Amino acid sequence: ADVQTRIMTQTHRRPSIPEVQPDSQFPSQVLVEVPFPSSLDVVNQLIELYLNQVRLPSHTYFVLDISGSMDGPRLDGVKKTFANLTGADTSITGQFARFRAREDITIVTFSDGVHDTRDFTINDPTPGSADLKQVLDFVNSLQAGGGTAIYDALVHAFTLAGQAKAADPNRFYSVVLMTDGQNNVGRDAGQFQSWYHSASPEVRSIKCFAVIFGEASPQELNDVANLTGGTTFDARSASLAVVFKEIRGYQ
C-alpha cells in the first residue's frame, strides 16, 4: 500500500490495489476502456508508426569480433543475423526486430585491434532499401583473421558513443558486443574497468549487451555487462537470430 500511494502521488497513476483509494486528482466517474482495434492490419500499422516515427530513436554500436576463430559458420551466423535485421526475416517478430527509421548504426570490427568503424543512418527502413543494403553489404564483406582485442574495441566504441551522446542526448545509445573468444591482445579486464570508471558521465550511462558464443568467457562478458548496467545473452543454447530479437527489445 505504501508503494502504491507513492506511485499515485509522485507519478499520477491510479493505485492498483483496493487498499489505496484514488485521491482527488482522479475523477470519480466510471472509466470506459478504450476498445482495442479489431483489425490486425490496424494494430500492425500503429506499432510501425510508433517504432518509426514516435519512439526515441536509437544509436547502436555493434562491436563485432572478426578474429581467426570467427572464420566459417560463426561469421556466417553474424552475416545471417544482419540479413534478418535488414529485412530477410519476414516473421512477425522478425518484422518488429528490424532496423527502424531514424536509427543510427555504427559497426566496429576488431581482431588484434580495431579494424574499421562504419556509420550508417536508416532513413528508409523498407526491406531492400539503399540504406539497409549499405549495412548488409558491409557486413557481408567481413573476413576473419587475427587475435582478440576485446577491451580495446570496447574502449573505442564507448568513446565514440559517449561523444555522440554528448552531442545528441535525445537518442537511446547502446553497445552490442559479439565475440567468440577470450581477450588475448591489448588492454585487460582491469585496465578496461579503470578506464570506464574514469570515463565521462555520457560513457557511463550507456549499457553494453554482450553475446556469449563459441569459446567466449561468460565471466568476462558478464563483468562487462554488469559494469555498464547491461546484460548478457547466451547464443550457445539459442540461435543468434533469437538472441538479437531479444536485444532489439532493449533498444
N, C-alpha and C positions, 0 to 999 in steps of 0.2 A: 504493500500500500504506500509506503514512503517513497519508493522509487516511482510509482505511477503518479503520485502527487507532484514530484519534481519534474517529471516528463510533462505533465499538464501545465504547470506554471512557467516552466522555462522554455518549452518548445511549442506550446499552444496546441497540443494534441489531446484528443479525448482519452481519458483513462480507459483501460481495457478490462477492469475488474469492478464488480458491483460495490466493493467496499469503499471505493473512492467516487464521490459524487461530482459530476462536472460543475465547475464554478460558473460565475455569471458571464464569462466570455463566450459561453456556448449557448445557442438558442435551445429553448425547451420543447419546440415542436418536434413531431416525429420526423425522422430523416427518411428520405426516399432514396434507395440505392440507384445510382446511375446504371441503366441497363448496359450490359456488355454487348458489343457488336455481334450480331448473329452470323455475319459473313466472314469466313476465313480470309478472304481477299482483303477486306477492310482491316482486319486485325494485322495482317502482314504489312499493309501499307502504313499503318500507324507506327509499327515497330521500325520499319525502314525510315520513316520520316524522323523519328526520334534519333536513331543511330546516325543518320547522315546530316541532319540539319539542327537538331535541338541540343543534344548532349554535348558536354565539354569535349572538344577534340583531343586526341591523344598524340603523343610523340613517343614512339617505341624505339629503343636502341637494341638491336639484335646483335649479340656478341657471339659469333659463330666460329667454332673450332674447326680448322681445316688442316690439322696436323696429320702426319702419315697414317696414324691408326684410323682416321676417318675415311680412308680410301675404300671404295666399293659400296656395299649396301648401306653403310651408315651415312655417307654423304648423299647417296641416292635418296635415303629417307628424308634428309633435310630438304632436298630439292622437291620431293613429292609434297612435303608439308607446305612449302611456299606455293606450289601449284594449287593446293587446296585453298590457301589464303587469298589467292588471286582469282578464284572462281571455278576451279575444277571440281570441287566438292559441291554437288547440287542438292544434297540432303537439306532438310530444314535447319538442323544445327550447323551444317556447313555454310549455309547462306548467311546466318547471323554471326558467324565467326570470321567472315571475310574482312579484308581491309575496307575502311569506310571513307567517305568523302571528308575532306578537310584534315585527314590524318597524315602526319609526318612520320617517315620511317628512316632510320639510319642503320645501315648494316656495317658492322665492324668485323672483319675477318682476321684471324690470328693463327699462328703456329709458334715458331720461335719468338715472334714478336708480332706487332700489329702490321698486317699486310696492306689492308685497304679500308677506306671509310667512304661509304657512298650514301648520299642523302636523296630521298625521294619524297614527293608530295603527291597525295592522291586527290586529284580534283574530280576525276571521273571514276567511280567505283564499279562501273559496269564491267562484267567479265569480258576479257578481250580488249579492253581499252588500252590506249598507248601508255597511260600511267602505270597500270598493272603489268603490262608487258615489259616495261623497263625493269621493274623489280624482278620478275621471273627470269628475264634474260641474264641479269647479273648473277643471280643465284645459280642458274644452270651452267654458268661459265666457270664456277669454282672448281679448283683441283686441289687435291690433298698432298701434304708433304711437310716434313719438319717436326720440331718438338712442340711443347705445350706451355705457353707463357700465359696462363690464365689471369694472374693478378695484374700483369702489365696491361693486358687487354681491358680488364675491368677499370683500372685507373683511367685509361684513355677514354672509355665510354662514359664513365661517370663525370669526368672533367667536361666533356662536350655537353652532356645532359645538364649539368649544373649551369654552364654558361647559357644554354638555351632557355632554361627556366628563369634565370635572372632577366633575360631579355624579353621573354614572353611567359609570364606566370599563369596565363589563362589556358593551360593545357594540362592533361594528365600525363606525367612523364614516368617511364619505367624502363628498366634494363632487363633483357631476357638473355640469360647465359646458357649456351648449349655446348657441352664438352663431353667427350667420351673417355678422357684420360685424367691423369693427375699432373699437377703443376711440376715442371722439371726445368724451367728456364725463367730467369728474371726474378722479380720480387717473390718473396714467400708470403705465407698467410699472415705472419706477424707484421711484416712491413706494410702489407695492404691495410691491415686493421689500424696501424698507426697513421697511415696516410688518410684513411677515411675519417678518423676521429678529429683530425686537424683540418678537414676539408670545409668548404663553405656551407652555410645552412641550406642552400639550394641543393647541393650534392647530398647532404644527409637526410633530405626529405624525400629522396627518390628510392623506391623499392626495387630490389632485384629478385626476379623469378628465375630460379635455376632448374635446368632439366638434367636429371641423372640418367645416363645410359652408358652402355659399354663398361669400361673399367673406371669410370669417374668415381672419385671418392665421395660417398654420401656425406661423410662428416665434414669435409671441406666445403661442399656446396651448401649443406645445412648451416654451417657457420656464416657463410656469406649472406644467405637469405635472412637468418636471424639478426645479423648485424644491421641489415638495411631495412628490416621490417617486412621483408617479402616472405616467400615460401618456396619450397622445392616441389618438383613434380617428377615422379619416377616413371621413366619411359622404358624400364627394363621389364615391367609387367603390363604395360599398355603401349599402344602404338603412338608414334609422335603426333599423328593426326588427332587422336583423342586428347593427348596432353595439351596440344596447342589450343584446342577448343576450350579447355579449362582455363588456360592462361588468358585467352581473349576475354573470358568473363570478368577478369580483373581490370581490363583495360577499357 
